[in-house]
Amino acid sequence: MSIRESLVSGRLYGYRRGLFESLSKRWVFVALTVVPALAVFVFVNLFPMMWAFAAAFFEVGAFQPTWEWTGLENFRLVLNDSRFWDSLRLSIVFAVGSVTLQVIAGTALALLLNRSFSFKRVVRAIALLPYIVPTAVLSFVALWMGNARYGIINQLLVQVGLIQEPLAWYGSLDLAMPSVIVTSSWKFTIFVTIIVLARLQSIPPSIYEAATVSGASKLDRFVDITLPNLKGVLFIVVLLRGVWMFNKYDIIYILTNGGPQNQTMIASIYAYRTAFSDFNLGRAAAVSTLLFMLLIGAAIVYFHYFEPSQEVRVE
């Protein structure tokens, strides 16, 4: 190696060492990792929330460049609107129905996948498929499958004799809400399955072996061992899925757009129509603020009475 090459090599080594020492400093590490994530959170989540909260106290038209202060008038108009209370009731119905179905089906599927059987990987892949498919794609597939004229669901049910004639699953006053609940559960049940399955696989097999030796039946092992171990994750699942399904918008908008006759117009769709059909952004922001406060209150009550953090605490 020549003298010039040695000088260049030594200089590069010095640069790399200086760069490594700089990156090793705590404030540099925080600036490169935490600050970008925090900035994205502020602009994507915190800033829109603050904008909506502020807009709730103004009259904000879609084509109006200036805001006019109205105080609590938007909240008064929303609370006096019967459509808001109907949409709130439908949001609760949709959230409770979806979470209940997802927890039951997700837990049952997790118990199945926790056992050893043939084609287990195939079943797991099929179960995971709806979750990785975009919501819009799955919604249009569900619409096609449930079509009253050529949908495969109607054809199968008519052939086996469960129904006499094809039904409009997403267009019937009585069937629209149950249909969107089942469709949303079809997509999101695997979320519950993944969490419950992870908890099941962390239970030591020796506990089941000791219970079996003691003469415990399958039902006894499920009630005395499995359920107590699943209680903590189920509390967390109910909280997360409850909040997410209460605010769900996209899948219902694609399936029914709030219809028929507002039978599936949950609160998020009511807020959307207020903003982009009535062109009243201030009142729509008031709706969003009320929903946010309602969820905060429900979360406080939930944490106070059920203490999910204590249930999942690891000693």
N, C-alpha and C positions, 0 to 999 in steps of 0.2 A: 504494500500500500504506500502510495506516494505521500509526501508531506501535505500536499493540497487536499488529497482525499481524506487524510487523517483529520485535518482541520474541519473539513465539511462534516465528517462523521461525528466528531466531537461536538460541533455546533448543533447538529440535529438531535444528538442525545441530550444536550442542554435544553433545547426547546421542548422536547417531549417531557423531560423531567419537570420543567417549569410549568407546562400545561397540566401535568398530573398533580403537582402540588396545588395549583390554582383550583382544579376541579375538586380536590380533596377538602377544600375549605367548606365549612358548614353553610355559610351564607350563599356561596356559589351553588352548592348542591340544592339548597332550597329554592334559589332563583330559577334554576333550570328545570326543576321537577314540580314543585308546589305552585309556583306563581302562574305558569301557563294553565294548569288545571283550574286554579282559582279564578283566573281571568275568564275562562270559558264558562265556568259556573255563574259568574256575575252577569255576563252578557246574555247567556242563554236562559238562565233561571231567575236570578235575583232582579235584574233590571226589568224584565217584562212584568214580574210581580209588582214591583214598585210602581211601574207605569200604570198597571191596571188599578191598583189601589188608589192612586192619585186621580185617575180618570173617573172613578166612581163618584167623585164629588163635583164633577163638571158636566155640562152638556156638551158632548163631543159628537158632532155629526161626521159622517164619512167624507163629506165634501166640504167640511167647514174648517178653515185653517186655524181659527181661534177657539179657545175654550172659554165657556161662560160658567162662572161659579154658580152652583145650585145647592150646595150644602148636602143635606140628607134627602133631597127631593127624589133622586134616583132610587134610593133604598125604599122610600115610601111607596113609589109607584110599583116597584117590583113586589114588595110585600103585599100590596093590594091587588095584585094580578093573580087571578085564579089559575092561570096557565102555569105560573111559577110553582105553585103548591102542587098542582097535578104532576108537573115534571119532576119535582122533588120526590113525590111518592113513587113515581115510576123508576127513578134512580135507585131508591132504596129496594124496590122489588127486584130490579135487575141485579143490583149488587148482591143482595142476600141470596137470590136464586142461583146466580152464577158461582158465588163462593161456596155455597153448600154443595152444589153439584161437582165443582172442581175438587173440593176436599175429599168427598166420598169416592169419586172415580179415581182421583190421583192416588189416594192411599191404597185403594184396592189394586191398582196397577203396580204400585211400588211393592206391595206384598207379593204380587205374582212374579215380578222381575227379581225379587230377592230369593226366589227358589230356583232350583236347577231343573231345566227341562230342555228338550230339543228345540232348536231354532230360536233360542233365547235372544241372540243378537239380532235376528230378523225382526222379532216382535219389538225389541227396544228401538230399532231404527224406524219401524213403522209408527211407533208411538211418538217419536221425536219429530217426525216429518212435519206435522201441522205447525209446530212451534217455529221452525226455521223458514217456513214459507211465509212471504210477506202477507200482512193482513188483507191488503186489497185483493191479492190473488186468491187467497182462501175464501174471502167473502164472495167473490164472483163464482168460484167453484160451488160454494154452498147454494148460491142463487140458482145456478144451473141444475144442481142435483135436486133442489126442491121445487123446480118449476112445475106448475099444475098441468102443463100440456105434455111435456116430454121429459120431465125429471125422473131420474132413476129411482128415487126414493118412493115416489107414488107408484111407479110400475111394480116395484118389489112388494110393497104393502098390499096392492090390489091383488097380485098373484097369490100371495099367501093368505088372503082373505081377511086381513086386519082392518081394511077400509073398503067400502063399496065403490067409491069413486075418487078420483084425484082431488087433492086438497091444495089450496093456495096457502102454503105454510107461512109465507112472509106477507101475505095480503089479506089474511083473515083477522077480524077483530079479536077473536078468541085465541088464535094460534100464533099471532105475530110475536108477542112477548116471550112465550115459552120457546119459540123457534130461535130467537136471537140469543136467548140464554143457553140453549143447547149448542148453538154454533160457536159462541164465545168460549164455552167450556171445552168444546172440541179442540180449539187452538191452545188454550192456556192450561189445560189439565196437566200437561207434562211438566209444567213448572213445579206444581205440587209434588208430582212423582219424583222429580230429581232430588228435591230437598228431603222428602220422606225416605227415599231409598238410601241416600247418604247416611241418614241417622240410623236406619235399620242395619246397615252394614257395619256400623260402629259398635253395635251391641255384641259383647263377647259371647261366642257360641257356648262357652262353658256354663253360662247361666241357664240356657235352654236344656243342656245336657243334665245339669243337676236337677232341674224341674222334672224332666222326663224320668230320671231315676227315682224321683220321689213320687211318681205316679200321676203327675199332672197331665190332664188331657190337652189337646190342641187348643180348645177354647180357654182352658185355664191359663195356658202359657200366653195366649194372646191378651187376655184381660189383665193378668198379673205382671207380665213382663213387657210385652210389646207396647201396649197403650200407654203405660206410665212413661216409657222412654220417648214416645212420640209426642207427648203432651206439649213439651216446650216448643218444638218446631211447628206444631200445628197452631199454637198461639201466634207465632210470628207469621206463618202463612196466611192465617185469617186476617191479620192486620194489613199485611202488604196487599193481598189480593182484594181485600175490601176497599182500600183506598183507590187502587188502580181501576177496579171495575166501577166504582162510583163515578169516577171521572172519565170513563171510557166514552169514546166518541166515534172513532173511525169505523169500527166494524158495524155499529148500528146505523150510521149514516149511509154506508154502502148498501146494507141489506134492506132497510126500510125507509131511510131518510125521515125517521120519526113517525111514520104512518103505520098502518092506515088510520086515518082520523085521529092522529096524535096518540095512538095507543102505545107507541114506543118512543115518544118524545121525552127523553130523559133531560135532566137539567143542562147538560153540556150542549145538547142540540138546541134547547131553548135559548141558551146564551148565544149560540152561533146565529140563530135566526134573528134574534134581537139586534145583533151587530151587523149582519150582512144581508138581511131581508128588510128589517125596519131601518137600517142605517143609523142606529143609535148606539154608538160605541160606549158612551157614558153609562147607559143603563145596563148594557152587556157587562161592563166592568163591575157594576154593582152586583150583578148576579154572580160573577166569578168570585168577588170578595166575600159574599155571603156563603158560598159553597166552601171557600177556603176556611172561613171562621167555623163553619159547621164541622168540617173534618178535623180541625185543630181541637175543637171541643170534644169530639168523639174519641180522638186519640188520647187526650188527657184522661177521660173517663176510663178508657180501655186499659191504659197503663196503670191507673190507680187501683182498679179492681182485680185485674188479672196478672199484673206484674210479669210480663213475658221475659223481661231481662233477667229476673230471678230464676225463671224456669230453664233458661238456656245457659245459665252461668256455669262455668267449668271451674271446679276447685283445683 
